[in-house]
């Protein structure tokens, strides 16, 4: 059992695991959206479910980054600390874990919500997670020429120097609403 866990931990730091997770989750998101569209009677319901899913994902991203990855719980902090030490690495969750969690979350939502709404909403949560993974990779591996893109990337780079701020990677919404957006302090004049 211990050697299996060690193998999963080693695998989680590989490029193949990182991109397998992106591909698997993108396929899952597409399946959920197509199934949700098929079970929906109204474009307005699909649009509301999609917006709800993106908003929900933005909070999930913020919640995990702020309260789980920056805690003292080794299960959550170990890989995240490795990322802070080596931001160009490929440390991520085992490729199958997010899809399994998203599948379980979908099953739970199907018990509580209309089928079409639940499937579209979780499809968008899944695509939010894919966007997070790709965005986070791009932020650390690409030098942007566009001033807008440089500001977007800089927001996350600030987090690496001020780890109690800027928890949102794909969106600053919750950092603004919950007061964790980094604000540069003016330099004190030297006397």
N, CA and C of each residue as an Amber inpcrd file, in Angstrom:
protein
   573
   0.8350000  -1.2020000   0.0000000   0.0000000   0.0000000   0.0000000
   0.8720000   1.2540000   0.0000000   1.9130000   1.2510000   0.8490000
   2.7870000   2.4170000   0.9440000   3.5090000   2.6540000  -0.3790000
   3.9430000   1.5720000  -1.0510000   4.6590000   1.7350000  -2.3170000
   3.7230000   2.2510000  -3.4110000   2.4380000   1.8750000  -3.3740000
   1.4600000   2.3930000  -4.3340000   1.2800000   3.8920000  -4.1500000
   1.1540000   4.3290000  -2.9000000   1.0160000   5.7610000  -2.6200000
   2.2520000   6.5230000  -3.0640000   3.4440000   5.9660000  -2.7940000
   4.6830000   6.6030000  -3.2470000   4.7230000   6.7280000  -4.7690000
   4.2630000   5.6850000  -5.4640000   4.2470000   5.7060000  -6.9320000
   3.2840000   6.7810000  -7.4380000   2.1360000   6.9140000  -6.7960000
   1.1610000   7.9460000  -7.1940000   1.7430000   9.3320000  -6.9530000
   2.4240000   9.5240000  -5.8420000   3.0470000  10.8220000  -5.5440000
   4.1180000  11.1430000  -6.5860000   4.9550000  10.1550000  -6.9370000
   5.9890000  10.3830000  -7.9620000   5.3420000  10.7090000  -9.3160000
   4.2910000   9.9450000  -9.6670000   3.6000000  10.1600000 -10.9330000
   3.0010000  11.5660000 -10.9980000   2.5370000  12.0840000  -9.8570000
   1.8570000  13.3800000  -9.8200000   2.7700000  14.5460000 -10.1600000
   4.0580000  14.3130000 -10.2120000   5.0020000  15.3870000 -10.5390000
   5.4880000  15.3110000 -11.9760000   4.8320000  14.4830000 -12.7920000
   5.2970000  14.3100000 -14.1710000   4.4720000  15.1370000 -15.1500000
   5.1090000  15.4610000 -16.2420000   4.4500000  16.1860000 -17.3320000
   3.2840000  15.3630000 -17.8820000   3.4690000  14.0480000 -18.0200000
   2.4120000  13.1800000 -18.5550000   1.1770000  13.2190000 -17.6600000
   1.3660000  13.1670000 -16.3470000   0.2310000  13.2310000 -15.4240000
  -0.4930000  14.5630000 -15.5640000   0.2680000  15.6520000 -15.6350000
  -0.3170000  16.9930000 -15.7240000  -1.2370000  17.0970000 -16.9380000
  -0.7310000  16.7030000 -18.1020000  -1.5120000  16.8580000 -19.3320000
  -2.5920000  15.7870000 -19.4550000  -2.3810000  14.6020000 -18.8810000
  -3.4450000  13.5780000 -18.8660000  -4.6360000  14.0940000 -18.0700000
  -4.3650000  14.8020000 -16.9790000  -5.4420000  15.3830000 -16.1760000
  -6.2260000  16.4120000 -16.9820000  -5.5300000  17.2740000 -17.7050000
  -6.2010000  18.2970000 -18.5190000  -7.0900000  17.6340000 -19.5680000
  -6.5490000  16.6270000 -20.2640000  -7.3100000  15.9530000 -21.3220000
  -8.5100000  15.2070000 -20.7440000  -8.2970000  14.4330000 -19.6880000
  -9.3920000  13.6740000 -19.0850000 -10.4980000  14.6030000 -18.5890000
 -10.1210000  15.6860000 -17.9340000 -11.1220000  16.6120000 -17.4130000
 -11.8460000  17.3580000 -18.5410000 -11.1430000  17.6830000 -19.6260000
 -11.7890000  18.3380000 -20.7650000 -12.8200000  17.3990000 -21.3950000
 -12.4800000  16.1280000 -21.5130000 -13.4330000  15.1460000 -22.0510000
 -14.6340000  15.0320000 -21.1270000 -14.3860000  14.9390000 -19.8170000
 -15.4780000  14.8600000 -18.8480000 -16.3760000  16.0890000 -18.9490000
 -15.7840000  17.2740000 -19.0240000 -16.5630000  18.5070000 -19.1350000
 -17.4320000  18.5060000 -20.3810000 -16.8720000  18.0540000 -21.5040000
 -17.6350000  18.0110000 -22.7510000 -18.7920000  17.0180000 -22.6450000
 -18.5540000  15.8550000 -22.0660000 -19.6190000  14.8590000 -21.8990000
 -20.7340000  15.4260000 -21.0260000 -20.3650000  16.0790000 -19.9280000
 -21.3710000  16.6570000 -19.0360000 -22.1820000  17.7490000 -19.7380000
 -21.5110000  18.6140000 -20.4980000 -22.2270000  19.6820000 -21.2020000
 -23.1670000  19.1390000 -22.2710000 -22.7020000  18.1800000 -23.0530000
 -23.5500000  17.6110000 -24.0970000 -24.7490000  16.9060000 -23.4650000
 -24.5100000  16.1180000 -22.4200000 -25.6150000  15.4300000 -21.7400000
 -26.5680000  16.4400000 -21.1070000 -26.0340000  17.4840000 -20.5210000
 -26.8720000  18.5130000 -19.9100000 -27.7050000  19.2410000 -20.9340000
 -27.1090000  19.5640000 -22.0760000 -27.8320000  20.2250000 -23.1620000
 -28.9700000  19.3230000 -23.6330000 -28.6790000  18.0380000 -23.7400000
 -29.6920000  17.0620000 -24.1950000 -30.8700000  16.9680000 -23.2170000
 -30.6060000  17.1360000 -21.9250000 -31.6550000  17.0180000 -20.9040000
 -32.3020000  18.3610000 -20.5380000 -31.9460000  19.4260000 -21.2220000
 -32.4970000  20.7510000 -20.8990000 -33.5630000  21.1380000 -21.9040000
 -34.5730000  21.8090000 -21.3990000 -35.6750000  22.2460000 -22.2590000
 -35.5360000  23.6930000 -22.7020000 -34.6410000  24.4300000 -22.0770000
 -34.6070000  25.8650000 -22.2940000 -33.1720000  26.3720000 -22.3750000
 -32.9320000  27.2400000 -23.3350000 -31.6160000  27.8790000 -23.4590000
 -31.3360000  28.7570000 -22.2340000 -32.3770000  29.3670000 -21.6830000
 -32.2010000  30.2000000 -20.4850000 -31.7190000  29.3580000 -19.3000000
 -32.2480000  28.1470000 -19.1600000 -31.8130000  27.2600000 -18.0720000
 -30.3630000  26.8430000 -18.2840000 -30.0020000  26.5470000 -19.5310000
 -28.6140000  26.1810000 -19.8480000 -27.6840000  27.3450000 -19.5120000
 -28.0680000  28.5600000 -19.9020000 -27.2390000  29.7430000 -19.6280000
 -27.1030000  29.9800000 -18.1250000 -28.2010000  29.8410000 -17.3840000
 -28.1480000  30.0210000 -15.9340000 -27.2800000  28.9540000 -15.2780000
 -27.4180000  27.7140000 -15.7290000 -26.6080000  26.6290000 -15.1790000
 -25.1280000  26.8510000 -15.4810000 -24.8280000  27.3190000 -16.7070000
 -23.4380000  27.5750000 -17.0850000 -22.8470000  28.6950000 -16.2220000
 -23.5800000  29.7760000 -16.0570000 -23.1040000  30.8890000 -15.2290000
 -22.9320000  30.4490000 -13.7760000 -23.8780000  29.6670000 -13.2810000
 -23.7840000  29.1680000 -11.9020000 -22.5470000  28.2880000 -11.7440000
 -22.2770000  27.4380000 -12.7340000 -21.1060000  26.5680000 -12.6830000
 -19.8040000  27.3360000 -12.6630000 -19.7020000  28.3720000 -13.4960000
 -18.4710000  29.1770000 -13.5130000 -18.2900000  29.9430000 -12.2100000
 -19.3810000  30.5040000 -11.6900000 -19.2910000  31.2100000 -10.4090000
 -18.9110000  30.2410000  -9.2940000 -19.5340000  29.0730000  -9.3020000
 -19.2150000  28.0590000  -8.2820000 -17.7510000  27.6550000  -8.3840000
 -17.2570000  27.4290000  -9.6080000 -15.8530000  27.0450000  -9.7330000
 -14.9310000  28.1400000  -9.2150000 -15.2350000  29.3920000  -9.5200000
 -14.3460000  30.4670000  -9.0700000 -14.2290000  30.4690000  -7.5490000
 -15.3290000  30.1620000  -6.8620000 -15.2500000  30.0920000  -5.3990000
 -14.5220000  28.8260000  -4.9490000 -14.7560000  27.7080000  -5.6160000
 -14.0530000  26.4590000  -5.2700000 -12.5480000  26.6600000  -5.3990000
 -12.1210000  27.2940000  -6.4950000 -10.6970000  27.5780000  -6.7070000
 -10.1470000  28.4130000  -5.5450000 -10.8420000  29.4810000  -5.2140000
 -10.4170000  30.3630000  -4.1310000 -10.3950000  29.6030000  -2.8030000
 -11.4640000  28.8720000  -2.5140000 -11.5810000  28.1310000  -1.2550000
 -10.4100000  27.1720000  -1.0730000 -10.1500000  26.3340000  -2.0710000
  -9.0700000  25.3560000  -1.9380000  -7.7150000  26.0330000  -1.8460000
  -7.4840000  27.0470000  -2.6760000  -6.1790000  27.6990000  -2.6510000
  -5.9450000  28.4060000  -1.3140000  -6.9440000  29.0980000  -0.8250000
  -6.7490000  29.8540000   0.4180000  -6.7960000  28.9710000   1.6590000
  -7.8340000  28.1510000   1.7930000  -8.0680000  27.4730000   3.0610000
  -7.6090000  26.0220000   3.1090000  -7.2540000  25.4480000   1.9730000
  -6.7700000  24.0690000   2.0040000  -5.2750000  23.9910000   1.6720000
  -4.8470000  24.6690000   0.5980000  -3.4470000  24.5720000   0.1820000
  -2.5070000  25.3900000   1.0520000  -3.0200000  26.3620000   1.7830000
  -2.1900000  27.1830000   2.6620000  -2.5800000  26.9300000   4.1170000
  -2.6680000  25.6630000   4.4800000  -2.9810000  25.2750000   5.8550000
  -1.8420000  24.4100000   6.3780000  -2.0930000  23.7330000   7.4660000
  -1.0930000  22.8130000   8.0080000  -1.5020000  21.3580000   7.8010000
  -2.3750000  21.0980000   6.8300000  -2.8200000  19.7380000   6.5390000
  -1.9220000  19.1820000   5.4340000  -1.0170000  18.2480000   5.7690000
  -0.0270000  17.7750000   4.7920000  -0.6230000  17.2590000   3.4860000
  -1.7780000  16.6200000   3.5590000  -2.4080000  16.1010000   2.3460000
  -2.5910000  17.2060000   1.3120000  -2.9200000  18.3970000   1.7430000
  -3.1880000  19.5050000   0.8310000  -1.9660000  20.3900000   0.5900000
  -1.1140000  20.5240000   1.5760000  -0.0280000  21.5020000   1.4560000
   1.2270000  20.9520000   0.7800000   1.4440000  19.6580000   0.8400000
   2.6990000  19.0940000   0.3450000   2.9740000  19.4660000  -1.1100000
   2.0370000  19.1550000  -2.0000000   2.2400000  19.4700000  -3.4140000
   2.2490000  20.9600000  -3.6740000   1.4080000  21.6910000  -2.9500000
   1.3520000  23.1360000  -3.1640000   2.6520000  23.8110000  -2.7210000
   3.2210000  23.3410000  -1.6210000   4.5090000  23.8790000  -1.1820000
   5.5960000  23.5950000  -2.2170000   5.5540000  22.3970000  -2.8250000
   6.5170000  22.0770000  -3.8840000   6.3640000  23.0550000  -5.0380000
   5.1190000  23.4040000  -5.3590000   4.8910000  24.3580000  -6.4390000
   5.4700000  25.7290000  -6.0900000   5.2900000  26.1720000  -4.8560000
   5.8590000  27.4670000  -4.4650000   7.3850000  27.4470000  -4.5280000
   7.9810000  26.3010000  -4.2340000   9.4470000  26.1850000  -4.2900000
   9.9430000  26.0700000  -5.7340000   9.1730000  25.3870000  -6.5910000
   9.5680000  25.1490000  -7.9840000   8.3770000  25.4290000  -8.9030000
   8.0740000  26.7040000  -9.1610000   6.8580000  27.0410000  -9.9120000
   6.8320000  26.5400000 -11.3540000   7.9590000  26.1320000 -11.9050000
   7.9650000  25.6250000 -13.2740000   7.7780000  24.1140000 -13.3350000
   7.6330000  23.4800000 -12.1870000   7.4390000  22.0270000 -12.1510000
   6.0370000  21.6250000 -12.5770000   5.7950000  20.3460000 -12.5620000
   4.5080000  19.7950000 -13.0000000   3.7370000  19.1670000 -11.8460000
   3.9470000  19.6490000 -10.6470000   3.2530000  19.0900000  -9.4890000
   1.7590000  19.3490000  -9.6100000   0.9900000  18.2820000  -9.5290000
  -0.4650000  18.3930000  -9.6100000  -1.0720000  17.1720000  -8.9250000
  -2.3720000  17.1270000  -8.9280000  -3.0610000  15.9750000  -8.3670000
  -2.8880000  14.7850000  -9.3050000  -3.0280000  13.5600000  -8.7980000
  -3.0150000  12.4100000  -9.7100000  -4.1060000  12.5970000 -10.7670000
  -3.7980000  12.3060000 -12.0240000  -4.6800000  12.6610000 -13.1370000
  -6.1100000  12.1770000 -12.9710000  -6.3240000  11.0920000 -12.2750000
  -7.6650000  10.5160000 -12.1510000  -8.4730000  11.1140000 -10.9960000
  -7.8210000  11.7640000 -10.0540000  -8.5030000  12.2270000  -8.8500000
  -9.5220000  13.3460000  -9.1110000  -9.1670000  14.4210000  -9.8350000
 -10.1830000  15.4630000 -10.0720000 -11.4110000  14.9250000 -10.8120000
 -11.1990000  14.0570000 -11.8090000 -12.3410000  13.4990000 -12.5380000
 -13.2160000  12.6620000 -11.6090000 -12.6010000  11.9130000 -10.7090000
 -13.3810000  11.1030000  -9.7550000 -14.1760000  12.0070000  -8.8130000
 -13.5470000  13.0730000  -8.3160000 -14.2380000  14.0040000  -7.4160000
 -15.3670000  14.7080000  -8.1640000 -15.0910000  15.1560000  -9.3790000
 -16.1240000  15.8250000 -10.1710000 -17.2710000  14.8700000 -10.5090000
 -16.9560000  13.6070000 -10.7480000 -18.0060000  12.6100000 -10.9840000
 -18.8770000  12.4260000  -9.7550000 -18.2470000  12.3450000  -8.5760000
 -19.0110000  12.2230000  -7.3300000 -19.8560000  13.4530000  -7.0620000
 -19.2890000  14.6210000  -7.3210000 -20.0300000  15.8730000  -7.1420000
 -21.2160000  15.9420000  -8.1070000 -21.0180000  15.4630000  -9.3210000
 -22.1090000  15.4160000 -10.2990000 -23.2190000  14.5080000  -9.7990000
 -22.8560000  13.3290000  -9.2910000 -23.8650000  12.3940000  -8.7730000
 -24.6650000  13.0330000  -7.6410000 -23.9810000  13.7440000  -6.7630000
 -24.6660000  14.4210000  -5.6530000 -25.6200000  15.4960000  -6.1810000
 -25.1510000  16.2950000  -7.1240000 -26.0000000  17.3600000  -7.6830000
 -27.1970000  16.7920000  -8.4380000 -27.0230000  15.6230000  -9.0600000
 -28.1450000  14.9940000  -9.7580000 -29.2510000  14.5780000  -8.7980000
 -28.8860000  14.3240000  -7.5450000 -29.8930000  13.9910000  -6.5290000
 -30.6640000  15.2350000  -6.0810000 -30.0340000  16.4100000  -6.2100000
 -30.6000000  17.6350000  -5.6450000 -31.1970000  18.5970000  -6.6670000
 -30.7660000  18.4990000  -7.9150000 -31.1470000  19.4860000  -8.9350000
 -31.7380000  18.7930000 -10.1600000 -32.4620000  19.5320000 -10.9850000
 -32.9240000  18.9530000 -12.2520000 -31.7330000  18.4650000 -13.0820000
 -31.9190000  17.3750000 -13.7800000 -30.8190000  16.7050000 -14.4820000
 -30.0530000  17.6350000 -15.4220000 -30.7460000  18.3170000 -16.3240000
 -30.0670000  19.1880000 -17.2830000 -29.2670000  20.2820000 -16.6070000
 -29.8800000  20.9050000 -15.6090000 -29.2120000  21.9830000 -14.8820000
 -27.9490000  21.4510000 -14.1960000 -28.0780000  20.3170000 -13.4960000
 -26.9400000  19.7410000 -12.7640000 -25.8040000  19.3880000 -13.7150000
 -26.1210000  18.7770000 -14.8440000 -25.0710000  18.3540000 -15.7810000
 -24.3530000  19.5470000 -16.4090000 -25.1160000  20.5600000 -16.8350000
 -24.4760000  21.7520000 -17.4190000 -23.6550000  22.4760000 -16.3550000
 -24.2070000  22.6350000 -15.1630000 -23.4870000  23.3260000 -14.0970000
 -22.1640000  22.6230000 -13.7960000 -22.1920000  21.2910000 -13.6430000
 -20.9570000  20.5590000 -13.3330000 -20.0270000  20.4970000 -14.5370000
 -20.5880000  20.5340000 -15.7500000 -19.7380000  20.6370000 -16.9350000
 -18.9410000  21.9230000 -16.9170000 -19.5760000  23.0170000 -16.5100000
 -18.8730000  24.3000000 -16.4370000 -17.9090000  24.3560000 -15.2560000
 -18.2560000  23.7200000 -14.1410000 -17.2930000  23.6090000 -13.0370000
 -16.0600000  22.8640000 -13.5410000 -16.2840000  21.7920000 -14.2920000
 -15.1720000  21.0080000 -14.8370000 -14.3360000  21.8350000 -15.7970000
 -14.9840000  22.5870000 -16.6940000 -14.2210000  23.4400000 -17.6090000
 -13.5230000  24.5780000 -16.8660000 -14.1110000  25.0520000 -15.7700000
 -13.4220000  26.0230000 -14.9280000 -12.1230000  25.4400000 -14.3930000
 -12.1860000  24.1800000 -13.9770000 -10.9860000  23.5110000 -13.4600000
  -9.9380000  23.3320000 -14.5670000 -10.3910000  22.9790000 -15.7690000
  -9.4710000  22.8570000 -16.9000000  -8.8390000  24.2180000 -17.1940000
  -9.6670000  25.2690000 -17.2110000  -9.1460000  26.6200000 -17.4630000
  -8.1330000  27.0160000 -16.3920000  -8.4100000  26.6450000 -15.1540000
  -7.4670000  26.9220000 -14.0700000  -6.1310000  26.2240000 -14.3420000
  -6.1810000  24.9300000 -14.6670000  -4.9430000  24.1780000 -14.8920000
  -4.1250000  24.7400000 -16.0350000  -4.7880000  25.0420000 -17.1400000
  -4.0800000  25.5820000 -18.3080000  -3.5860000  26.9990000 -18.0110000
  -4.4370000  27.8190000 -17.3820000  -4.0380000  29.1930000 -17.0470000
  -2.8290000  29.2040000 -16.1270000  -2.8670000  28.3630000 -15.1230000
  -1.7680000  28.3270000 -14.1670000  -0.4720000  27.9090000 -14.8500000
  -0.5480000  26.9260000 -15.7270000   0.6280000  26.5010000 -16.4820000
   1.1510000  27.6530000 -17.3350000   0.2640000  28.3000000 -18.0820000
   0.6510000  29.3820000 -18.9900000   1.2570000  30.5450000 -18.2120000
   0.6650000  30.8880000 -17.0800000   1.1860000  31.9910000 -16.2740000
   2.6510000  31.7660000 -15.9120000   3.0070000  30.5170000 -15.6070000
   4.3840000  30.2250000 -15.1930000   5.3300000  29.9290000 -16.3460000
   4.8150000  29.6210000 -17.5260000   5.6970000  29.1850000 -18.6090000
   5.7400000  30.1090000 -19.8200000   4.9220000  31.1570000 -19.8410000
   4.8790000  32.0340000 -21.0070000   5.2050000  33.4630000 -20.5820000
   5.9920000  34.1310000 -21.3990000   6.2440000  35.5640000 -21.1970000
   5.3360000  36.3160000 -22.1640000   4.4050000  37.0690000 -21.5980000
   3.4000000  37.7450000 -22.4060000   3.9070000  39.0780000 -22.9310000
   3.4520000  39.4320000 -24.1240000   3.7730000  40.7370000 -24.6990000
   2.6700000  41.7350000 -24.4030000   1.4450000  41.2700000 -24.3260000
   0.2960000  42.1330000 -24.0660000   0.3230000  42.6340000 -22.6180000
   0.1060000  43.9240000 -22.4430000   0.1050000  44.5060000 -21.0920000
  -1.0090000  43.9000000 -20.2390000  -2.1640000  43.6610000 -20.8310000
  -3.2730000  43.0630000 -20.0880000  -2.9060000  41.6650000 -19.5950000
  -2.2990000  40.8560000 -20.4520000  -1.9080000  39.4990000 -20.0640000
  -0.7790000  39.5310000 -19.0160000   0.1300000  40.4800000 -19.1380000
   1.2080000  40.6030000 -18.1340000   0.6340000  40.9620000 -16.7720000
  -0.3640000  41.8430000 -16.7310000  -1.0000000  42.1910000 -15.4490000
  -1.7130000  40.9810000 -14.8620000  -2.3940000  40.1950000 -15.7140000
  -3.0820000  38.9910000 -15.2540000  -2.0850000  38.0020000 -14.6440000
  -0.9830000  37.7610000 -15.3380000   0.0330000  36.8370000 -14.8230000
   0.6940000  37.3960000 -13.5690000   0.9430000  38.6900000 -13.5570000
   1.5990000  39.3080000 -12.4010000   0.7760000  39.1310000 -11.1300000
  -0.5340000  39.1280000 -11.2560000  -1.3890000  38.9360000 -10.0880000
  -1.0760000  37.6160000  -9.3970000  -0.8510000  36.5650000 -10.1790000
  -0.5080000  35.2810000  -9.5670000   0.9430000  35.2670000  -9.0900000
   1.8350000  35.8730000  -9.8480000   3.2390000  35.9100000  -9.4160000
   3.3670000  36.6260000  -8.0670000   2.5540000  37.6510000  -7.8460000
   2.5470000  38.3430000  -6.5480000   2.2220000  37.3570000  -5.4360000
   1.3110000  36.4290000  -5.6940000   0.9490000  35.4250000  -4.6840000
   2.1750000  34.6320000  -4.2280000   3.1010000  34.3690000  -5.1210000
   4.2900000  33.5940000  -4.7530000   5.1970000  34.3750000  -3.8050000
   5.1090000  35.6820000  -3.8190000   5.9050000  36.5110000  -2.9010000
   5.1030000  36.9600000  -1.6850000   3.8060000  36.9780000  -1.8200000
   2.8960000  37.3630000  -0.7310000   1.8120000  36.2760000  -0.6420000
   2.1540000  35.1130000  -0.0440000   1.2730000  33.9370000  -0.1160000
  -0.0420000  34.0510000   0.6450000  -0.2940000  35.1620000   1.2980000
  -1.5750000  35.3400000   1.9820000  -2.4850000  36.2830000   1.1920000
  -2.2020000  36.4000000  -0.1110000  -3.0120000  37.2590000  -0.9750000
  -3.1020000  36.6430000  -2.3670000  -4.0280000  37.1700000  -3.1600000
  -4.2010000  36.7820000  -4.5640000  -4.3460000  35.2690000  -4.7490000
  -5.3630000  34.7040000  -4.1320000  -5.5960000  33.2540000  -4.2170000
  -6.2830000  32.8610000  -5.5200000  -7.0190000  33.7590000  -6.1380000
  -7.6900000  33.4500000  -7.3960000  -6.7020000  33.4880000  -8.5440000
  -6.6460000  32.4210000  -9.3170000  -5.7780000  32.3820000 -10.4970000
  -6.5780000  32.7800000 -11.7260000  -7.7590000  32.2020000 -11.8870000
  -8.5580000  32.5020000 -13.0730000  -9.3920000  33.7620000 -12.9060000
  -9.6330000  34.1700000 -11.6660000 -10.4600000  35.3540000 -11.4250000
 -10.0850000  35.9990000 -10.0880000 -10.0250000  37.3240000 -10.0470000
  -9.7520000  38.0130000  -8.7820000 -11.0250000  38.2910000  -7.9720000
 -12.1780000  37.8040000  -8.4380000 -13.4650000  38.1380000  -7.8240000
 -13.4620000  37.9340000  -6.3180000 -13.1300000  36.7360000  -5.8580000
 -13.2390000  36.4370000  -4.4280000 -12.1470000  37.1310000  -3.6240000
 -10.9930000  37.3850000  -4.2370000  -9.9630000  38.1770000  -3.5420000
 -10.4910000  39.5780000  -3.2690000 -11.1980000  40.1510000  -4.2340000
 -11.7970000  41.4750000  -4.0280000 -12.8840000  41.4140000  -2.9580000
 -13.7880000  40.4350000  -3.0890000 -14.9250000  40.3640000  -2.1670000
 -14.5130000  40.0120000  -0.7380000 -13.4780000  39.1940000  -0.5850000
 -13.0820000  38.7310000   0.7520000 -11.8250000  39.4250000   1.2870000
 -11.3890000  40.4560000   0.6020000 -10.3160000  41.3020000   1.1260000
  -8.9230000  40.7100000   1.0910000  -8.6500000  39.7930000   0.1550000
  -7.3110000  39.2110000   0.0810000  -6.5570000  39.6450000  -1.1780000
  -7.0670000  40.6270000  -1.8860000  -6.3700000  41.1480000  -3.0620000
  -5.1650000  41.9340000  -2.5730000  -4.0010000  41.6550000  -3.1530000
  -2.7770000  42.3410000  -2.7460000  -2.8300000  43.8010000  -3.1740000
  -2.5150000  44.6690000  -2.2510000  -2.4270000  46.1030000  -2.5270000
  -1.0110000  46.5300000  -2.1620000  -0.3070000  47.0410000  -3.1510000
   1.0720000  47.4580000  -2.9150000   1.0900000  48.6270000  -1.9430000
   1.9400000  48.5210000  -0.9650000   2.0800000  49.5750000   0.0250000
   3.0700000  50.6150000  -0.4950000   2.7400000  51.9020000  -0.3140000
   3.6830000  52.9340000  -0.7800000   4.9830000  52.8460000   0.0070000
   6.0580000  53.1360000  -0.6810000   7.3700000  53.1050000  -0.0080000
   7.4500000  54.2260000   1.0130000   8.0330000  53.8980000   2.1260000
   8.2350000  54.8810000   3.1690000   9.4660000  55.7180000   2.8210000
   9.3520000  57.0190000   2.9500000  10.5190000  57.8580000   2.6540000
  11.6440000  57.5530000   3.6490000  12.8510000  57.5220000   3.1410000
  14.0010000  57.2600000   4.0110000  14.3990000  58.5250000   4.7270000
  14.6860000  58.3590000   5.9980000  15.0790000  59.5360000   6.7820000
  16.5420000  59.4890000   7.1320000
